[in-house]
Amino acid sequence: MASHDFSSIKSPPKFNGLNFPIWKVNMNLFLKSLGIRVAKTITKEFIEPHGDDDTWSEVTTKDYEADAKAQYPLIQASNDDDLSRVINCKSAYKVWNDLIITYEGTPQVKRSKIDLLHS
């Protein structure tokens, strides 16, 4: 039986502006498929250190690479409207949070919606 390499056909789930909760789950799974370090970049902001990258520690270099691996599919999956919002974000964490705030609102907005439903 022939061995097939399907890694080249992996592509992030595209987001068309609808069904954000479902896209969010799919994107999270996609990022996990790229590695746990990549998936974790959306939960904690990575701030690129100053100085020449030759002076970075091995951990910092791996964190930088993981952030880039997460940021790329987030950008690729974005529609034109979202792309204009997140194109200047410096980390995957910022892109992810900008999308969440755009489609789900801030925690305060979420609480207000829940309070309104319970009234």
C-alpha positions in Angstrom: 0.0 0.0 0.0 1.4 3.4 -0.9 2.0 6.0 1.7 0.4 9.4 1.2 1.6 12.7 2.7 -1.6 14.7 3.3 0.2 17.4 5.3 0.5 19.5 2.2 -3.3 19.7 1.8 -3.9 21.1 5.2 -5.6 24.5 5.0 -7.2 26.5 7.7 -11.0 26.7 7.9 -12.1 29.8 6.0 -14.2 32.3 7.8 -16.9 34.2 5.9 -18.3 36.2 8.8 -21.0 33.8 9.7 -21.2 31.1 12.4 -18.2 32.4 14.4 -18.7 29.9 17.2 -18.4 27.0 14.8 -15.4 28.5 13.0 -13.7 29.2 16.3 -13.9 25.5 17.3 -12.6 24.4 13.9 -9.8 26.9 14.0 -8.8 25.9 17.5 -8.7 22.3 16.3 -6.7 23.3 13.3 -4.1 25.1 15.4 -3.9 22.0 17.7 -3.1 19.9 14.7 -0.1 22.2 14.1 1.1 21.4 17.6 0.3 22.2 21.2 2.8 25.0 21.4 1.1 26.6 18.3 -2.4 26.2 19.8 -1.3 27.8 23.1 -0.2 31.0 21.3 -3.8 32.2 21.2 -4.1 32.0 25.0 -1.0 34.0 26.0 0.5 37.0 24.2 3.9 36.7 22.7 5.9 39.8 22.7 8.9 39.7 20.3 12.1 40.4 22.3 14.4 43.3 21.3 17.7 42.7 19.8 19.1 40.4 17.1 17.3 37.1 16.8 20.8 35.4 17.0 20.8 36.3 20.7 17.4 34.8 21.5 17.2 31.8 23.7 16.0 28.5 22.2 12.7 28.8 24.1 12.1 32.3 22.7 12.9 31.2 19.2 10.5 28.3 19.5 7.8 30.6 20.9 8.4 33.0 18.0 8.1 30.2 15.5 4.9 28.9 17.2 3.3 32.3 17.1 4.1 32.7 13.4 2.7 29.2 12.7 -0.5 30.3 14.5 -0.8 33.8 13.1 -0.4 32.6 9.4 -3.6 30.4 9.3 -5.6 33.0 11.3 -4.7 35.6 8.6 -5.2 33.2 5.7 -8.7 32.2 7.1 -9.9 35.8 7.4 -12.3 37.5 5.1 -11.5 40.9 3.7 -13.3 42.8 6.4 -11.6 40.9 9.2 -8.2 41.0 7.5 -8.3 44.8 7.5 -8.9 44.6 11.3 -6.1 42.2 12.2 -3.5 42.7 9.5 -1.4 44.9 11.8 -1.6 42.6 14.9 1.8 41.6 16.1 0.8 38.2 17.5 -1.6 35.3 17.1 -3.0 36.2 20.5 -3.9 39.7 19.3 -5.5 38.4 16.1 -7.5 35.8 18.0 -8.7 38.4 20.6 -9.6 41.0 18.0 -11.8 38.4 16.2 -13.4 37.3 19.5 -14.2 40.9 20.4 -15.6 41.6 16.9 -17.9 38.6 16.9 -18.6 37.9 20.5 -18.1 41.2 22.2 -16.1 42.1 25.3 -16.7 40.1 28.5 -18.9 43.1 29.7 -21.0 42.9 26.6 -21.4 39.1 27.0 -22.6 39.6 30.7 -25.0 42.3 29.6 -26.5 39.9 27.0 -26.9 37.1 29.5 -28.5 39.5 32.0 -30.9 40.7 29.4 -31.9 37.1 28.6 -32.4 36.3 32.3 -34.6 39.4 32.8 
